[in-house]
Amino acid sequence: MVVAVTAPEPTGIVVLVSGSGTNLQALIDATADPAYGVRILAVGADRAGISGLHRAAAAGIPTFVCRVEDHATRAAWDEALAERIADHEPAFVVSAGFMKILGPRVLGQHVVLNTHPALLPAFPGAHAVRDALAAGATVTGCTVHVVDAGVDTGPVLAQATVEVRPDDTEDTLHERIKAVEHPLLVTLVGRAAREGITVTDGKASIP
């Protein structure tokens, strides 16, 4: 007798990007393995014409753009973005270089994972690599965390460290951070998809 074994359906996610989309590409590459258990349902952006959207289109992933300037208020943008994400019914959302602060409508409807190029709570914000160099840090790295209403203040899931070298520039340091950031993000997204995410009393974990 032959028994057919059916693999479980992959968990659907939406990925948000604002720029080159290297973290997105790492996730796209990982989804090629059925055992990874993740399907990218759509990629959203806050502006058109960026490389991240081109990467998604090249992989056959639907895309959408939701620009702040197309809405009367930031709250209206937040509501519109929440609706565009909800159209795809993701299990959770991944902010992969998305450079806008998400509002209460998005965060109220979706669990959002974010990757940040520093060891939070050190160096939050948009210039984390530059700030680490300016501060004379000897060690930095990356953090994957659950997004909350603050700026890079949500509960941490995992971190990876990177040595800051005396001759580092912002570009060289950022590239070395990406080398550990990509696999960390891929690992955490895969585990979250397969095992789920728990957020309790300001702490996040994957069983």
DOLUM-529527 format. One record per residue: x, y negated, z of N, C-alpha, C, CB in turn. Coordinates in steps of 0.001 Angstrom, whole numbers, m for minus. Glycine has a CB too. Layout:
<rs>
     n.px     n.py     n.pz    ca.px    ca.py    ca.pz     c.px     c.py     c.pz    cb.px    cb.py    cb.pz
        X        Y        Z        X        Y        Z        X        Y        Z        X        Y        Z
...
</rs>
This chain:
<rs>
     n.px     n.py     n.pz    ca.px    ca.py    ca.pz     c.px     c.py     c.pz    cb.px    cb.py    cb.pz
      841     1190        0        0        0        0      881    m1246        0     m954       m2     1222
      513    m2212     m817     1238    m3476     m895      423    m4537     m167     1507    m3891    m2382
     1044    m5185      782      389    m6252     1533      978    m7589     1100      553    m6043     3071
      129    m8477      605      590    m9799      189      682   m10710     1412     m361   m10409     m882
     1800   m11374     1541     2006   m12325     2631     1932   m13734     2058     3376   m12082     3350
      994   m14507     2542      806   m15868     2048     1482   m16854     2982     m691   m16201     1906
     2340   m17686     2417     3018   m18692     3224     2013   m19752     3673     4182   m19339     2433
     2183   m20286     4870     1278   m21326     5330     1370   m22570     4450     1580   m21683     6777
      272   m23291     4369      266   m24521     3585     1237   m25531     4209    m1171   m25115     3503
     2005   m26225     3382     2908   m27233     3943     2129   m28378     4581     3842   m27776     2858
     2723   m29012     5548     2122   m30162     6215     2319   m31400     5371     2721   m30365     7616
     1237   m32128     5138     1303   m33308     4294     1694   m34558     5069      m19   m33525     3617
     2610   m35339     4501     3024   m36592     5115     2992   m37719     4082     4435   m36456     5727
     2935   m38948     4568     3128   m40133     3735     4419   m40793     4184     1910   m41126     3835
     5234   m41224     3236     6509   m41886     3535     6409   m43349     3094     7712   m41162     2817
     6867   m44262     3954     6875   m45695     3655     8315   m46155     3432     6208   m46509     4805
     8522   m46944     2373     9864   m47421     2026     9816   m48903     1645    10458   m46583      861
    11000   m49537     1720    11111   m50934     1293    12282   m51184      361    11237   m51824     2493
    13144   m50181      173    14361   m50445     m590    14812   m49287    m1436    15454   m50823      325
    16082   m48875    m1250    16689   m47909    m2165    16142   m46504    m2005    18168   m47884    m1966
    15640   m46165     m814    14989   m44871     m646    15920   m43689     m504    14109   m44630    m1777
    17106   m43894       95    18008   m42744      255    17480   m41755     1291    19408   m43220      661
    16857   m42253     2353    16223   m41338     3313    15071   m40583     2659    15714   m42113     4547
    14300   m41289     1848    13222   m40639     1104    13782   m39539      217    12448   m41665      256
    14897   m39800     m474    15462   m38789    m1364    15886   m37555     m585    16651   m39357    m2135
    16412   m37758      609    16786   m36607     1444    15560   m35759     1768    17465   m37080     2750
    14437   m36416     2042    13202   m35674     2317    12677   m34985     1058    12129   m36615     2885
    12735   m35673      m75    12298   m35063    m1337    13110   m33801    m1621    12438   m36069    m2511
    14417   m33903    m1446    15287   m32745    m1703    14931   m31588     m756    16786   m33140    m1534
    14644   m31916      502    14327   m30865     1475    13027   m30149     1133    14235   m31455     2877
    12050   m30884      590    10750   m30276      286    10814   m29275     m867     9746   m31356      m44
    11923   m29242    m1575    12068   m28257    m2648    12109   m26831    m2104    13331   m28539    m3455
    12454   m26687     m826    12482   m25375     m180    11123   m25125      470    13637   m25289      878
    10361   m24132       15     9034   m23874      600     9085   m23627     2107     8396   m22678      m81
    10195   m23099     2602    10308   m22818     4035    10366   m24086     4868    11536   m21980     4306
    10660   m25220     4226    10741   m26477     4962     9375   m26868     5535    11273   m27593     4050
     8314   m26538     4821     6972   m26715     5360     6403   m28113     5264     6967   m26314     6752
     6951   m28941     4371     6501   m30328     4246     6166   m30639     2794     7579   m31304     4770
     5069   m31357     2609     4724   m31887     1295     4547   m33395     1422     3431   m31212      728
     5235   m34155      571     5071   m35611      569     3856   m35933     m301     6373   m36346       37
     2780   m36363      346     1522   m36630     m353     1577   m37920    m1154      376   m36692      637
     2283   m38919     m637     2389   m40211    m1303     3538   m40997     m685     1058   m41005    m1199
     4035   m41949    m1444     5047   m42889     m961     4480   m44289    m1104     6401   m42742    m1746
     4463   m45026        0     3965   m46396      m13     5097   m47381      186     2904   m46592     1060
     4916   m48590     m342     5935   m49632     m227     5281   m50979       14     6812   m49682    m1488
     6068   m51916      531     5574   m53270      753     5943   m54210     m390     6118   m53812     2060
     6592   m53672    m1413     6895   m54460    m2606     7085   m53536    m3796     8153   m55328    m2390
     6856   m54086    m4966     6927   m53293    m6193     8355   m53290    m6748     5940   m53843    m7250
     8617   m52339    m7646     9851   m52329    m8404    11086   m51860    m7670    10095   m53651    m8900
    10936   m51280    m6486    12108   m50869    m5708    12535   m49452    m6093    11808   m50944    m4192
    13777   m49143    m5782    14313   m47832    m6140    13565   m46696    m5452    15785   m47761    m5788
    13105   m46946    m4225    12372   m45900    m3516    11144   m45432    m4279    11961   m46393    m2151
    10424   m46370    m4895     9256   m45997    m5693     9672   m45233    m6945     8451   m47244    m6079
    10798   m45614    m7536    11279   m44891    m8716    11665   m43449    m8356    12486   m45626    m9339
    12257   m43275    m7185    12616   m41921    m6743    11356   m41063    m6587    13403   m41974    m5403
    10321   m41661    m5993     9070   m40928    m5809     8455   m40560    m7152     8079   m41755    m4983
     8407   m41522    m8064     7814   m41269    m9379     8576   m40181   m10126     7788   m42557   m10211
     9910   m40204   m10000    10722   m39184   m10671    10436   m37796   m10126    12206   m39501   m10520
    10003   m37726    m8864     9676   m36439    m8247     8202   m36081    m8407    10039   m36461    m6773
     7449   m36912    m9124     6034   m36624    m9347     5152   m36895    m8145     5873   m35208    m9753
     5611   m37767    m7242     4852   m38080    m6028     4043   m39352    m6262     5800   m38244    m4797
     2756   m39358    m5938     1956   m40581    m6086     2531   m41721    m5240      490   m40315    m5686
     2382   m42938    m5725     2890   m44111    m5007     1810   m45170    m4886     4122   m44692    m5718
     2001   m46056    m3910     1142   m47231    m3796     1953   m48377    m3216     m104   m46933    m2915
     1520   m49600    m3516     2171   m50811    m3012     1135   m51627    m2258     2808   m51649    m4173
     1487   m52051    m1059      605   m52882     m236     1435   m54051      282      m35   m52058      955
     1312   m55205     m385     2153   m56354      m72     1473   m57266      942     2486   m57134    m1346
     2241   m57751     1883     1701   m58672     2883     1121   m59905     2220     2783   m59075     3885
     1809   m60441     1205     1393   m61695      577       95   m61581     m213     2477   m62186     m329
     m381   m60371     m431    m1646   m60190    m1143    m2849   m60223     m203    m1629   m58878    m1905
    m2617   m60492     1077    m3698   m60483     2055    m3699   m61783     2847    m3568   m59276     3002
    m4882   m62211     3254    m5047   m63515     3899    m4328   m63587     5236    m6519   m63820     4094
    m4276   m62482     5955    m3629   m62446     7268    m2821   m61172     7403    m4670   m62546     8404
    m1926   m61168     8408    m1159   m59955     8668    m2080   m58829     9128      m70   m60220     9720
    m3146   m59187     9860    m4107   m58175    10309    m4830   m57542     9129    m5123   m58792    11274
    m5142   m58348     8122    m5807   m57817     6927    m4876   m56869     6180    m6259   m58966     5997
    m3593   m57224     6123    m2613   m56326     5502    m2522   m55014     6262    m1234   m56992     5438
    m2477   m55094     7574    m2398   m53907     8418    m3596   m52997     8174    m2322   m54303     9900
    m4769   m53594     8065    m5969   m52797     7808    m5912   m52147     6430    m7224   m53669     7926
    m5461   m52921     5434    m5371   m52376     4077    m4352   m51256     3998    m5010   m53475     3083
    m3216   m51420     4670    m2196   m50377     4657    m2706   m49119     5346     m912   m50870     5334
    m3412   m49300     6468    m3981   m48146     7167    m4932   m47377     6258    m4714   m48595     8442
    m5731   m48113     5480    m6673   m47456     4573    m5952   m46725     3446    m7642   m48478     3990
    m4890   m47347     2904    m4156   m46690     1821    m3484   m45416     2312    m3110   m47640     1227
    m2942   m45454     3513    m2347   m44241     4087    m3417   m43183     4315    m1624   m44561     5413
    m4546   m43585     4907    m5615   m42643     5247    m6206   m41971     4018    m6711   m43354     6010
    m6137   m42641     2868    m6644   m42041     1627    m5998   m40686     1358    m6396   m42980      442
    m4780   m40497     1844    m4029   m39261     1561    m4115   m38248     2694    m2572   m39589     1293
    m4724   m38620     3808    m4960   m37729     4949    m3678   m37020     5423    m6014   m36688     4577
    m2633   m37795     5732    m1393   m37142     6199    m1512   m36682     7643     m200   m38096     6061
     m718   m35681     8002     m624   m35267     9403      110   m36326    10212       92   m33904     9527
     1118   m36950     9607     1808   m38076    10221     2511   m38866     9117     2827   m37592    11309
     3098   m39986     9498     3731   m40906     8555     5203   m41032     8911     3035   m42301     8570
     6050   m41187     7894     7475   m41411     8109     7849   m42779     7557     8324   m40294     7442
     8362   m43635     8414     8908   m44924     8001    10386   m44719     7699     8696   m46027     9105
    10732   m44749     6423    12101   m44437     5989    12699   m45684     5339    12121   m43219     4991
    13146   m46607     6189    13643   m47869     5664    12525   m48828     5307    14499   m47622     4459
    11391   m48741     6012    10271   m49655     5784    10493   m50873     6661     8886   m48973     6092
    10641   m52056     6048    11117   m53237     6762     9986   m54176     7200    12087   m53993     5893
     8845   m53628     7504     7744   m54419     8043     7302   m53805     9375     6552   m54485     7032
     6903   m54660    10306     6383   m54187    11583     4948   m53713    11377     6453   m55304    12671
     4695   m52483    11740     3361   m51910    11571     2434   m52401    12674     3425   m50370    11569
     1168   m52642    12294      208   m53213    13216     m670   m52179    13901     m646   m54186    12499
    m1624   m52646    14697    m2428   m51740    15515    m3337   m50816    14722    m3253   m52531    16457
    m3783   m51234    13528    m4651   m50340    12752    m3875   m49134    12256    m5275   m51087    11565
    m2677   m49353    11715    m1862   m48229    11250    m1471   m47344    12428     m599   m48735    10513
     m967   m47959    13500     m478   m47169    14629    m1612   m46515    15405      341   m48042    15559
    m2805   m47104    15329    m3941   m46496    16001    m4474   m45272    15285    m5031   m47495    16148
    m4232   m45177    13985    m4745   m44067    13190    m3706   m42985    12906    m5280   m44588    11896
    m2428   m43340    12987    m1390   m42406    12532     m212   m42384    13503     m903   m42787    11123
      347   m41197    13724     1653   m41085    14361     2701   m41401    13310     1877   m39660    14982
     3614   m42312    13632     4631   m42747    12675     6014   m42466    13245     4474   m44257    12340
     6834   m41739    12497     8235   m41542    12850     9080   m42549    12084     8693   m40088    12546
    10090   m43085    12751    10978   m44058    12121    12421   m43631    12329    10741   m45477    12690
    13273   m43950    11349    14701   m43752    11501    15376   m45108    11538    15272   m42878    10361
    16328   m45265    12471    16973   m46560    12696    18478   m46359    12782    16434   m47240    13989
    19289   m47208    12119    20744   m46992    12074    21497   m47561    13278    21299   m47603    10822
    21100   m47134    14462    21797   m47489    15699    21322   m46543    16789    21542   m48987    16098
    22025   m46566    17906    21642   m45752    19060    20717   m46587    19947    22907   m45261    19860
    19444   m46571    19627    18488   m47341    20414    18540   m46911    21871    17066   m47174    19856
    18362   m47859    22820    17852   m49218    22623    18889   m50238    22182    17234   m49689    23874
    20134   m49837    21935    21124   m50784    21434    20822   m51164    19990    22534   m50195    21545
    20987   m52425    19684    20925   m52957    18321    19621   m52656    17581    22064   m52413    17532
    18489   m53070    18135    17232   m52968    17390    17186   m54022    16289    16020   m53127    18336
    16174   m53940    15446    15977   m54958    14424    16599   m54622    13090    16518   m56240    14896
    16532   m55601    12182    16859   m55358    10778    18352   m55334    10474    16214   m56396     9938
    19203   m55783    11402    20639   m55891    11109    21463   m55081    12100    21085   m57360    11137
    21027   m53857    12341    21639   m53036    13382    23116   m52760    13130    20900   m51733    13502
    23491   m52468    11903    24889   m52142    11602    25754   m53386    11766    25027   m51571    10165
    25300   m54497    11225    26020   m55761    11375    26168   m56129    12852    25291   m56888    10616
    25103   m55951    13612    25129   m56315    15030    26100   m55442    15817    23730   m56203    15629
    26168   m54160    15469    27101   m53266    16149    28546   m53694    15913    26896   m51826    15679
    28856   m54071    14687    30202   m54541    14377    30507   m55847    15091    30369   m54717    12874
    29546   m56765    15090    29751   m58062    15738    29967   m57917    17238    28561   m58976    15476
    29339   m56906    17824    29465   m56688    19265    30738   m55950    19642    28277   m55923    19772
    31478   m55478    18646    32698   m54727    18926    32444   m53321    19421    33515   m55454    19929
    31274   m52762    19077    30952   m51399    19510    31951   m50409    18929    29516   m51017    19091
    32333   m49420    19714    33235   m48377    19230    32482   m47123    18803    34247   m48026    20303
    31229   m47040    19219    30364   m45928    18830    28991   m46490    18503    30275   m44847    19959
    28418   m46010    17407    27028   m46318    17064    26423   m45030    16517    26922   m47511    16013
    25417   m45122    15675    24810   m43901    15150    23440   m44161    14597    24733   m42845    16218
    22532   m43230    14829    21177   m43366    14313    20199   m42734    15297    21048   m42715    12911
    18958   m43171    15183    17895   m42713    16071    16656   m42401    15263    17584   m43763    17151
    16006   m41290    15553    14660   m41017    15048    13717   m41153    16240    14555   m39575    14373
    12702   m42015    16086    11798   m42272    17201    10366   m42422    16699    12231   m43531    17969
     9440   m42364    17634     8037   m42602    17333     7786   m44105    17422     7099   m41808    18306
     7127   m44670    16437     6903   m46110    16378     5808   m46513    17360     6531   m46545    14949
     6085   m47619    18089     5044   m48231    18900     4908   m49693    18475     5370   m48111    20429
     4231   m50512    19291     3944   m51886    18891     5163   m52799    18937     2871   m52449    19767
     6251   m52374    19556     7443   m53203    19643     8355   m53035    18439     8201   m52883    20900
     9496   m53714    18486    10503   m53607    17426    11539   m52570    17845    11181   m54993    17141
    11423   m51380    17290    12351   m50269    17576    12382   m49926    19062    13767   m50621    17100
    11214   m49954    19693    11113   m49678    21128    10413   m48361    21445    10383   m50801    21809
     9954   m47642    20425     9180   m46433    20670    10015   m45293    21220     8515   m45996    19410
     9351   m44270    21768    10053   m43150    22393    10954   m42390    21417     9053   m42198    22998
    12144   m42092    21894    13181   m41466    21071    12961   m39968    20981    14575   m41761    21638
    13108   m39435    19768    13075   m37990    19551    14477   m37394    19507    12336   m37670    18259
    15391   m38057    18811    16754   m37532    18701    17689   m38625    18213    16804   m36315    17747
    18984   m38446    18513    20007   m39383    18073    21248   m38632    17620    20359   m40370    19195
    22051   m39303    16782    23342   m38759    16359    24356   m39898    16395    23257   m38112    14923
    25573   m39610    16820    26581   m40650    16999    27545   m40720    15813    27359   m40404    18285
    28088   m41942    15631    29093   m42201    14598    30155   m43114    15198    28449   m42846    13314
    31419   m42760    15026    32516   m43609    15500    32609   m44862    14643    33859   m42840    15477
    32845   m46001    15281    33110   m47242    14553    34624   m47379    14420    32482   m48494    15286
    35115   m47424    13193    36553   m47502    12954    37020   m48952    12907    36918   m46789    11650
    38278   m49215    13243    38779   m50599    13270    38653   m51318    11927    40226   m50606    13700
    38741   m50573    10826    38685   m51203     9510    37301   m51150     8877    39675   m50550     8595
    36287   m50771     9640    34945   m50660     9072    34393   m52012     8636    34005   m50023    10078
    33700   m51998     7522    32853   m53107     7106    31400   m52669     7312    33130   m53519     5604
    30486   m53597     7126    29075   m53228     7257    28711   m52113     6282    28175   m54451     7020
    29239   m52196     5056    28910   m51182     4042    29510   m49820     4382    29404   m51632     2666
    30775   m49785     4778    31401   m48486     5039    30777   m47821     6262    32919   m48650     5242
    30487   m48614     7282    29874   m48041     8473    28470   m47540     8173    29838   m49068     9601
    27717   m48318     7403    26347   m47900     7086    26351   m46604     6291    25612   m49000     6301
    27301   m46454     5380    27362   m45220     4600    27665   m44019     5488    28417   m45336     3502
    28534   m44178     6476    28826   m43063     7374    27647   m42769     8290    30070   m43363     8204
    26899   m43804     8666    25690   m43563     9443    24676   m42777     8617    25079   m44893     9919
    24517   m43143     7354    23579   m42421     6490    23929   m40931     6405    23572   m43038     5083
    25215   m40617     6459    25639   m39215     6345    25110   m38362     7486    27156   m39126     6305
    24879   m38965     8653    24279   m38207     9752    22778   m38492     9881    24989   m38540    11070
    22367   m39678     9410    20952   m40057     9504    20071   m39173     8635    20768   m41513     9104
    20505   m38909     7414    19688   m38114     6493    19392   m36713     7042    20392   m37999     5143
    20413   m35944     7434    20095   m34607     7963    19298   m34649     9261    21370   m33830     8191
    19536   m35662    10108    18755   m35750    11346    17287   m35992    11029    19296   m36873    12254
    17012   m36919    10121    15626   m37198     9744    14972   m35969     9127    15562   m38375     8765
    15671   m35312     8218    15122   m34121     7570    14794   m33053     8616    16117   m33563     6523
    15692   m32835     9550    15460   m31829    10590    14253   m32178    11445    16692   m31686    11474
    14166   m33431    11891    13077   m33832    12789    11729   m33823    12078    13349   m35220    13363
    11685   m34275    10840    10424   m34256    10090     9967   m32820     9867    10581   m34985     8734
    10897   m31938     9514    10539   m30543     9320    10021   m29899    10594    11725   m29774     8807
    10694   m30162    11696    10241   m29590    12970     8883   m30158    13374    11274   m29859    14079
     8696   m31454    13185     7411   m32073    13524     6287   m31486    12682     7476   m33594    13328
     6570   m31220    11415     5560   m30645    10536     5206   m29224    10946     6043   m30663     9098
     6203   m28454    11339     5974   m27046    11664     5480   m26831    13093     7243   m26265    11452
     5906   m27721    14023     5648   m27489    15438     4766   m28546    16093     6939   m27414    16166
     4643   m29720    15470     3839   m30790    16038     4658   m31751    16887     2730   m30209    16863
     4072   m32909    17194     4721   m33949    17995     3847   m34221    19208     4955   m35258    17163
     4476   m34342    20365     3754   m34696    21583     4282   m36025    22112     3893   m33582    22657
     3372   m36972    22363     3744   m38255    22954     2943   m38408    24238     3480   m39456    21963
     3640   m38410    25365     2987   m38484    26672     3772   m39414    27584     2860   m37078    27309
     3084   m40383    28185     3689   m41290    29164     4963   m41943    28618     4004   m40533    30458
     4904   m42380    27350     6028   m43076    26763     7198   m42212    26372     6488   m44082    27681
     7030   m40893    26377     8084   m39982    25962     7573   m39120    24816     8557   m39103    27146
     8446   m38826    23861     8078   m38043    22685     8902   m36763    22640     8280   m38864    21390
     8280   m35698    22189     8996   m34434    22055     8364   m33602    20962     9003   m33660    23383
     9141   m32675    20458     8669   m31664    19518     8820   m30322    20232     9475   m31702    18141
     7743   m29583    20430     7810   m28338    21222     8932   m27404    20741     6463   m27599    21154
</rs>
